Amino acid sequence: MEFVLNLLLIASGIVLLYFGGEALVKNAVVLARSWGISTMVVGLTVVAFGTSSPELAASLAAALTGSPAIAIGNVVGSNILNILLILGVTALLAPIRAQAQFIKREVPIMIGAALLLFVFLYFDQQITRWEGLFSMALLGLYIWFLYRSSISESADVLEEFDQEYGQPAKTGWQTYVGLVLGLALLGVGARLLTIGAVELARAFGVPELIIGLTIVALGTSLPEVAASITAALRREPDIALGNIVGSNVFNILGILGLTALVQPVGLPWEGIQRDMWVMLLASVLLWPFLATGSRLGRREGGVFLGLYVAYVVLLVQSTAQRSMG
């Protein structure tokens, strides 16, 4: 009976994620057009931070209940999954073209955030309150930087929208309600799916760190999955790419930063070093793929997917060896 209930939670979560992704992307595009800012900026902020809310809830809950391995594993696993799996699937559905300025500016910021987490965990094997405060301050600077950039680019963006769509779209209360509704559906859907998946995993004796790196990471990243795939299918690749890069920055600076402010989290370096290296390498790998012709095509998407499958196989093998030992 409990097994069936968990399957129902997973199915319900998937349905809510689908409708939430549709509502979020549709209204985010309208908002970008009406404000005269690029869809890339909306993807990097509204969509990225909104779809990362399940990671925030899961990491805070894990830290407060004495499960730092799930809190850290959730963020590291989500960042790996965002790049290798989500961008891989998105590129297979609709090749992504990136603006040259985006490559030069946003991807290095994401790599810098990954390096910062690497330093925090390598030297003292924890994220202290001071390090959390520093991360939150960096996130504030990042948001301010995006805002200033969008103002300087607004004239060009408005001209681009006029050429492509005609008059800029008008927003009403329905747009904002739709945006909030989309975020709410994504959050609830991810929560239902994660609860069902974690309970199933624990029933099979899967370790907490592996749960955080895979099941919780996948469950809390499903809003990014839904939003990015929906954006790709609606031919809004800037939102898809901005969503992933913005989410990865927010996951480290915002989620782990806030979590550490509330409750410092730590983990032995030996337990997380493999996954930290994978996250860092995945972040660095994204840059040259986009720099070659400013495009993430189906071939690159296939490479990313293959790397993620290899990573999951490695996790399964290590779990099996531990259980046998």
PyMOL commands that set and color helices and strands:
alter all, ss='L'
color gray80, all
select helices_A, chain A and resi 2-35+39-51+53-64+68-93+100-124+129-165+173-203+208-233+237-262+269-291+298-324
alter helices_A, ss='H'
color red, helices_A
select strands_A, chain A and resi 96-97+126-127+265-266+295-296
alter strands_A, ss='S'
color yellow, strands_A
deselect
rebuild
show_as cartoon
